[in-house]
Structures are given as structure tokens and as C-alpha cells.
Amino acid sequence: MRTYLECVPCFLRQALEASHAVTSDPIVHEKVVRETLRLAAGMSFNHPPPWMGQRIHRLLREVTGNWDPYREAKRRSNSAALELYPGLKEQVAASADPFAAAVHLAIAGNVIDLGCKADLHDGDVQRAIEEAMTAPVASHEIDALRQAIREAEAILYLADNAGEIVFDRLLIESMPTDRITLVVRGQPIINDATRADAEAAGLTGLVEVIDSGADVPGTILDQCSVAFRRRFEEADLIIAKGQGNYETLSQECLDGGQVMFFLLKVKCDVIARDLGCRTGEMVVRKYQAAPQSTVAGRGEHFDWVSEEAHS
């Protein structure tokens, strides 16, 4: 997904909120905001929004000297989610459709996004969980995901945030774990999940865990490691969690013929418009590359194939 004009105020909000969250030094606040303005004035709008997010948070790390300024926030998110995990696991097991319940909860966990909301509270997460179990998610999309999992030999699950990764565990446990590779960020960026968070969530003992080799709050393939790109190309099925992965991968060409599903809670009007849904919706969307096909305004090489479009 390209960057839109409406994204620019969000860049400034993120820069100011992040700088306040990391330090009380007003000199740092001003420097981060001024540099964000400079970058926004010169950036190509063909870049996805996480391209700017990466630069804002790189700058923040550089000027503060703090390599992982969200470390404590991530620890708290993981701890809170792990406290909820046993009860949620029981809830999934008792559901009439445990897989669908796990999908709902995995998407509910996507509310734990400090890039979108810096002042997230435990009540926000609890409310998201309660809403998730009754929120409408297209059943044909969940069934399409279920079928794709059955058919895939190699599944790449792209994680999003710390805390949320515990909710991902509920979904991963309902899948064939011997065929799953979980992908985390290569370096700390905002509250995105790294290997340490996968370990805290108990996932390193459950599935293979690799990293993208990059510090992007999403997945920009040309910034990722060669090893990750190889695994991406070899996967039959890619499950991409969260807005950042949607923003960065929705314009990619899947040359290897992979099937990709985006799972996210839509937290932004721009993304809602891009997806053709409402802000606040829980979304499961299937996309698959088709040769020599383009859709105006949605990347140069990606054909958007949605089960919903054919219903």
C-alpha cells in the first residue's frame, strides 16, 4: 500500500508520541518532529507508511542512545497476555468452532499496537477480546484460510507485536505446528515482536522461529535478509498479521505462486478505504498473485483476489 496525504499527520503524531514516551527531553522532542517533517516533505509516496515509521524510530534510538526504548512496554504486554492465555485457551477449546475462535482472538490481539495508540491500557485489550468473540468476520474467508492451511506444506506466519504474539499462539496451536515457521522482526522497532518476545510467549519450543533481518514495522522485502526472502519465496502459505504487514506486503508480487492471508483489526480510515471496509473491523483477507495484472493505486505487480469479491 502506498502512502497517502492523510498519513502525514499520523507520522507527526507518532513522532511526537514516541518521543514523549521515550524521554522527557524537549530538545529530543523537537529534533524528532523537525526531522520527521523534513523526511515527509521529501519522501516518495510510493513507499508504504512503515517506511517512514522505520525512520522515525531509528532517529529516536539514535538521539536517545536507547536501542530498545519499548523493551519494558513489550515485557508488560507479554506478561499481561500470558496471564490471559490459560482462560483464552479454554475458551477456544470450548467453542463450537475452535479454529474460528482462535482466528478471532488472534485478530483481537492486534489492538496491542503502540505505533497506532501510545497510551494503550489493559482495558483496551480486555474490551477487544470481548468484542472479538461476537464481531463479524466473513466466514467464507475463515474457511478459505482453514482450507489453505490444510493444503500447505510450508506455512510462514509473520508476527506483528509483542503481547499480540501470545494471541497468535492460540491460532498457531490450532494449526499443524510442524509445518509452521514464525517470523519476527530482525531488530527492535516500536513494540514489534522480536525473538525475545517469541521466547516469552512460549513459541520457540512450539515452532521454528526466524527473523526478517530488518527493523521495519512491517515486511519490506528488499530490506529483509537473503535467508528470509528465500523462505518467503519457498512458502506455500503466508499468514501476515497486522496493519504494518498489510501496508508493506499488499503491493508485492508473489512470483512463487504463494497464497497470502492478511489478518488484522483495521485501526485507520486510510487502510479501511484501501481494504474497502470500515474502521474497527476485524479482517481476514485472501490475496493471490496473478500474472501480468495490475490494479490502479494498489501497487504495480499485485493482483488483488478476494473471496469476498466473488461472493
N, C-alpha and C positions, 0 to 999 in steps of 0.2 A: 504494500500500500504506500502511495506517495504521501508526502507531507502537504497539508492544506494550510491556507492562511489562518484558519481557526486554531491550528496547532501552535502558532507563535505565542499567544498569551499563555498557553499551557506550559510552554518552555520556560517562560519568565516566572510563572507561579512555582514550577518545580525547582528552578534555580534558587528562588528566594526561600521557599520552604525547606529545601535540603540544606542550604547554608545555615539557616537558623537552627535546624535540628542538630547540626554537627558542631557548631561553635557559636558563642555569643559575641564574637568579634565583629563589630560593624564594618571594619575595613575589609574583612573577608567577604561579608555580605555584598558590599558594593562591588568588589572586584569580580565576584562570580556573576552578578547580574549584568554588569557592564560587558564582560566577555561573552555572556550569552547573547546579549543584544548584537554585539559585533558578529558573532558566528551566524545568528539568524539572518542578519542583513546580507550575508554573503553566501549562504548555503544554497545548494540546488534543491528545489522542491521535489526532485525525483528521488531523493533519499527518503527512506522510511523514517518516521518520527524517532525511533530508538537510536538512530544515528546521532541525533542531537543529544538525546539522553546520555549516551555514552560520553560525549564530550563535556557535558555539564558536570558529570560525576567524576570524570578524570581530573578536571580542573579543581574540583572540590578536594579530591585526595591530594593533589599536588600542593595546593596553597595551605592545607592544614597539616600535611605530613602524616595523615591518618590513612593507612592503606585500606582499612575496612571499617569505615565510620558507622556502619549499620550492624556491626557484629552483635552488640547487646540486644538490639531490637530483634534481630533474627533469632537469637537464643530464646528470648521471651516468646516469640511466635511459635517456635518449635515446641517449647515446654507447654504452652497453653494448648496447642493442638494435640500433643501426646496425652494430656490429661483427658481430652475428649474422646480420643481414639477408641478405648475399650467399649464405651457406650455406643459409639457410632458403628463399630464393627457388629455389635449385637443387633443394632437397628437394621443394618444391611442384611444380616443373616435371617432376620425375622420377616423381611419384606417379601411380598408376593413375587417380585422380580428383583432378586439381589443385584444383578448386573445393572439394571436401570437405576436402582437406588444408589449404587456406587458411583455411577456416572453423575447423578445429581449432586452428590456430596463432593465429588472431585471438582465440579464446576463451582459449587458454593465456596470452596476453599480459595478460589481465585479472587475473592474480595480482599485477601491479605496482600495488598499492593501499595507499598509506601510511595511509589512513584506517582500514583493517582491520588492518594489520600495520606498525607503525612501524619495525621492525628488519629489513626485508626485505633479503636478501642475494642476490648473483649466483647462488648455488647454488639458491635457491628458484626463480628464473626458469628456469635450465637444467633443473631437475627437472620443472617444469611443461611445458616443451617436450617432454621425453622422454615424459612421461605422456600428453601431448595426442595424439600420433600413434596411440596404441593405446586411448585412453579411448573408451568407448562414447558416441556421440551419435546420437540417433534419426535413422536415415537418411531416414525419410519427412519429418522436419522440415527436413533439409538440402535434400531435393528440393523441398519446398514453397517454401523460400527461393529456390532456384535458379529455379523457375518464376515466382515473384513478380518477381524481377529481370528476367527476360526480358520480362515483360508491362508493367513500369512505365516510364513516360516521364520521371517526375521522382522521383529517389531521394534521400532525406535520410538521411545517415549520421551519427548522433550519437556522437561520440568520447567516451572516458572519461578515461584517464590518460596522462600523459607516459610515454615508453618503450613502453607498450602501443600507442600510436598508430603506431609503426613496424610492429608486428604487424598492425595494421589495414591498413596499406599493402599487405601481401601479399594480403589479401582484396579490397581496392579495385581492385588491378591485375588481378584476375580478373573484374572487372565492367565494364560499359560506362561508362568514366570520363566521357564527355561528358554523361551523364545524372545524374551524382552531384554532390551538394553536401555537403561535410563541415562539420559543426558542432562548434565548440569552445566553451569557456566564455568569457564576456564579460570576466571579471576573474580574477586568480589566486585559487584556493581549493584548499587541500591540494596534492596533486601532479596535479590535474586538468589536462588539456591545454588550452593557450591557442594563439593564432595562432603565437606564437614556437615552440611545440613542433611545430605542423604544418609550419612552415618548416624546422625542424631535421630532420624526418622526410622531407623532400622531397615533401610532399604539395601544397604551394601551387602547384607547377608542373605538377601532375597533374590536380587537380580544383579546382572553385571552393570556397573556404573562407570561411565566415561564422561569426559568433559568436552566442551566445544572448542576449547583452546582460545576463547575470546572473552572480552569483558563487555559485551553488548547486552543490553536488557531486552534480548530477543535473539534471533539467529540470522545474522548477515553472513551468508555462506562464504563470500570471498575474504572475510576476516577470520574464518574458522580454520582450525588446523587441518593439514592434509589427511591425518588419520580420521578425524571426524567426518570430513567430506566423503571419504571413501565409504565409511559406514552408512552415511546418509544415502549415497548412491546405491548401496547394496541392499538397503531395507526394502521389504515388500510393502510395509505399512508404517506410516509416520503419524503419531498422535502428538499434536502440538498444543500445549496448554498456554492459555493466557493471551492478553492483548498484544504483548511485545512480540510473541512468536507469530501471531496473526499479521501484525503490521509488517514484519520483516519477510515472512515466507509467502504471503499471499500474492506476491508478484514474481515468484520464482518459477522457472520451467523445470518440471520433473522429467528430465531426459531419460531416467531409468524406468519410467512407467510406474513409479510408486503410486500408491493411494495415500492421500493425506487427509486427516481429520483435524479440524480446529475445535477445541473445547474451551469456552471462555464465558465469563459474565461480562456483558457489554457495559462499560462504565463511562462512555464518552459518546457525545452526539455525532462526532465525525465518523467513528467506527460504526455506529448504528446505521448511519446513512450508507456507508460503504457496504455493509452487510445486508442492508435492506430490512432492518428490524428496528425495535425500539430500545432506547437506553434502559438498562436494567435487566434486559432479557438474558436468560441462560441459553447458550447456543451450542449446538453440535452441528458442524457443517462438514460435508464431504466434498473434497475437490480433487480433481484428477487431471493431469496434463493431457491435452490433445494436440497433435502435431499441426503446425502452421496455422494456428488460430490466435486471434487477438481480441481483446475486449477493451474498448476505449476507456482510458483513465484508470485502468486496473493492471498496469504492468504490460510489458511488451511481449512476453512469451508465455503467459499463463492463461489457460482456458478455464473458466470457472464453471465447473459441472456440479450442480447441486441436485440432490434427490428431490428437494422441495420444488425446484424449477420444473420438474417433470410430473408433479402430482396434480 
